[in-house]
Amino acid sequence: MVQQMSTECYKFGPYQIDPKEVFYSTALSYAMVNLRPVVPVKRFVDLTVDETSDLWLTAQKVGGGLECYHKVSSLTFTIQDGPQAGQTVPHVHIHILPRTDGDFERNDEIYDAIDVKEKELTEKLDLDKERKDRSFEEMSTEADKYRTLFL
């Protein structure tokens, strides 16, 4: 079933996300290139049962599609829930990271790498400025490719 994409901007914390950056959506969740946000609440613990279920079902479907697209056999799903956990955007979202054999010497080093990147964002970067490092056209093209996985 093809999911109906919104023609309006999506909200990601304080940020507006263009629908062309979104490649999958449900009534309660959506997936976009680069980051995978869900519903407009700040914390995972604030989700309703329906939102929690939809979040994980969406992550499962999107993860399976990304796994096939990137030709990998493993995924890492991460949620930073709250500022002390490294959450830099006050909005519940899951990062889905396709994994390859040997991408880290020790598998769990990925969490150290995530922590380093999150601290760099918090300390040095304006998230809107960081998003501009990739052009809208690049992000839209990537979303178009991923969108075909769910037709």
C-alpha positions in Angstrom: 0.0 0.0 0.0 1.4 3.4 -0.9 1.4 5.8 2.0 -0.1 9.2 1.4 2.6 11.9 1.7 1.7 15.3 3.2 1.8 18.4 1.0 2.4 20.5 4.1 5.7 20.8 6.0 6.4 18.2 8.6 7.4 19.4 12.1 10.6 18.0 13.7 11.0 19.8 17.1 11.4 23.4 16.2 12.3 22.6 12.5 10.1 22.5 9.4 10.8 19.5 7.1 9.9 19.7 3.5 7.7 16.7 2.3 10.2 16.0 -0.4 12.6 14.9 2.3 10.1 12.4 3.6 10.0 8.9 2.1 7.5 7.0 4.2 4.6 8.1 6.5 1.7 6.8 8.5 -1.0 8.6 10.4 1.4 8.9 13.4 4.9 8.6 12.1 7.1 9.5 9.2 10.6 8.7 8.0 12.9 11.2 6.4 16.4 11.2 5.0 19.2 11.6 7.5 17.1 11.6 10.7 14.0 9.4 11.5 11.5 11.4 13.6 8.2 10.2 14.8 5.4 12.1 16.6 5.5 15.7 18.0 6.2 14.8 21.6 9.5 15.5 23.4 10.0 12.1 25.2 9.6 8.4 24.4 7.9 7.9 27.7 5.2 10.4 26.7 4.0 8.3 23.7 0.6 6.6 23.8 0.4 2.9 23.2 -0.8 3.5 19.7 2.1 5.9 19.0 4.7 3.5 20.5 3.3 0.6 18.4 3.3 2.7 15.2 6.8 4.0 15.9 8.3 0.6 16.1 6.3 -0.9 13.2 7.4 2.1 11.1 11.0 1.6 12.2 10.8 -2.1 11.4 9.4 -1.4 7.9 11.8 1.4 7.1 14.8 -0.6 8.5 13.9 -3.6 6.3 13.8 -1.4 3.3 17.1 0.4 4.1 18.7 -3.0 4.8 17.8 -4.2 1.3 18.7 -0.9 -0.4 22.1 -0.7 1.2 22.7 -4.5 0.8 23.5 -5.0 4.5 22.4 -7.7 6.9 22.3 -5.7 10.2 20.8 -2.4 11.5 21.4 -0.4 14.7 18.3 1.4 16.0 19.0 4.3 18.5 16.8 6.6 20.6 18.3 9.3 22.7 15.5 10.1 25.1 16.2 13.4 26.9 19.1 15.8 27.0 21.3 13.7 29.3 20.9 10.8 26.8 22.2 13.0 24.0 18.8 14.1 22.5 19.6 17.3 20.6 16.2 17.8 19.0 13.3 17.9 21.5 11.2 15.4 19.5 11.0 11.6 19.7 12.9 10.0 16.8 14.8 6.9 16.0 18.0 6.8 14.1 18.3 3.7 11.8 21.9 2.9 10.9 22.6 0.3 8.3 25.7 -1.7 9.5 28.4 -3.5 7.5 30.9 -6.1 8.6 33.9 -4.4 10.2 32.5 -0.9 10.2 33.7 -0.7 13.8 36.5 -2.7 15.3 34.3 -3.6 18.3 30.6 -3.6 17.5 29.5 -1.4 20.4 32.0 1.3 19.4 29.1 2.7 17.3 27.6 4.1 20.5 30.8 6.0 21.3 30.8 7.4 17.8 27.2 8.5 18.2 28.0 10.1 21.5 30.9 12.0 20.0 28.8 13.3 17.1 25.9 14.3 19.4 28.3 16.2 21.7 29.8 18.0 18.6 26.3 19.0 17.5 25.4 20.3 21.0 28.7 22.2 21.5 29.5 23.5 18.1 26.8 23.4 15.5 23.5 25.0 14.8 21.3 22.1 13.6 19.8 24.3 10.8 23.3 25.2 9.6 24.3 21.5 9.8 21.3 20.5 7.7 22.4 22.9 4.9 25.6 20.9 4.4 23.6 18.7 2.2 21.6 20.5 -0.5 17.8 20.2 -0.6 18.2 18.5 -4.1 20.6 15.9 -2.6 18.2 15.1 0.2 15.1 15.1 -2.1 16.9 12.7 -4.5 17.8 10.4 -1.7 14.2 10.4 -0.4 12.9 9.7 -3.9 15.2 6.5 -4.0 14.0 5.3 -0.6 10.4 6.1 -1.4 10.4 3.5 -4.1 11.1 0.8 -1.5 7.6 1.2 -0.2 5.5 1.4 -3.3 
